């Protein structure tokens, strides 16, 4: 199945544009709960409410071999428990030649991820090993959610701000297999609207920044959804997985996920 078809099917199945970020910082886990058990509990509690899970590799790489094994086991568990839900590896990779081939093998083949986040700075030629996999998603950083994003992204290239130029290139020349997405932060709704204007309806966004970073759901939906009422996945991490630090953490995560899904759907066109 092509990536874009799986993406759309996942959103339809659970009537959801929510992606839960599995940023499972071991320093914040409830007492007596290990990282893998925590992830499994979150998946068990939320898998019927989401279209994706997004583990950020930093929280696993920091623990060395044990953390990488937890990441692998988490991906395997999601695939078994919720095979229709996307696994998005938040790794922000990009390099050249055989290095990228190694990243592809790790993300797509070893972990079984459906998509990975990527830097555009090295250009299309460098990212070709990712772009060539029609069954997998290449999610390219465009207008990120961090406060300092404009330092480079707002600089002008050929009459466009850099993030606009990235959007134009990814939506056009890079997206021959229809498997590209763009990272567009919820903290910059005006910029999200500009990107949507550039790329049209068919390029989907991964939207971080709602919740702890201050992004507003209504403004995000008004700016970033397409004319069909989809075209974006809104990612939330801390506000969901750490909604409670007690023994009820999984139930609290479910409640937070339900609330976010409901709020997003309130502002979807056609709903």
Secondary structure as GFF3:
##gff-version 3
##sequence-region A 1 271
A	DSSP	alpha_helix	3	13	.	.	.	ID=ss1
A	DSSP	beta_strand	18	21	.	.	.	ID=ss2
A	DSSP	three_ten_helix	26	28	.	.	.	ID=ss3
A	DSSP	alpha_helix	35	46	.	.	.	ID=ss4
A	DSSP	beta_strand	52	54	.	.	.	ID=ss5
A	DSSP	alpha_helix	58	61	.	.	.	ID=ss6
A	DSSP	alpha_helix	64	81	.	.	.	ID=ss7
A	DSSP	beta_strand	86	93	.	.	.	ID=ss8
A	DSSP	alpha_helix	97	104	.	.	.	ID=ss9
A	DSSP	pi_helix	105	110	.	.	.	ID=ss10
A	DSSP	beta_strand	115	118	.	.	.	ID=ss11
A	DSSP	alpha_helix	124	131	.	.	.	ID=ss12
A	DSSP	beta_strand	137	143	.	.	.	ID=ss13
A	DSSP	alpha_helix	150	153	.	.	.	ID=ss14
A	DSSP	beta_strand	156	157	.	.	.	ID=ss15
A	DSSP	beta_strand	160	161	.	.	.	ID=ss16
A	DSSP	alpha_helix	162	169	.	.	.	ID=ss17
A	DSSP	pi_helix	170	174	.	.	.	ID=ss18
A	DSSP	beta_strand	180	184	.	.	.	ID=ss19
A	DSSP	alpha_helix	189	199	.	.	.	ID=ss20
A	DSSP	beta_strand	204	207	.	.	.	ID=ss21
A	DSSP	alpha_helix	217	224	.	.	.	ID=ss22
A	DSSP	beta_strand	232	236	.	.	.	ID=ss23
A	DSSP	alpha_helix	238	241	.	.	.	ID=ss24
A	DSSP	alpha_helix	249	266	.	.	.	ID=ss25
###
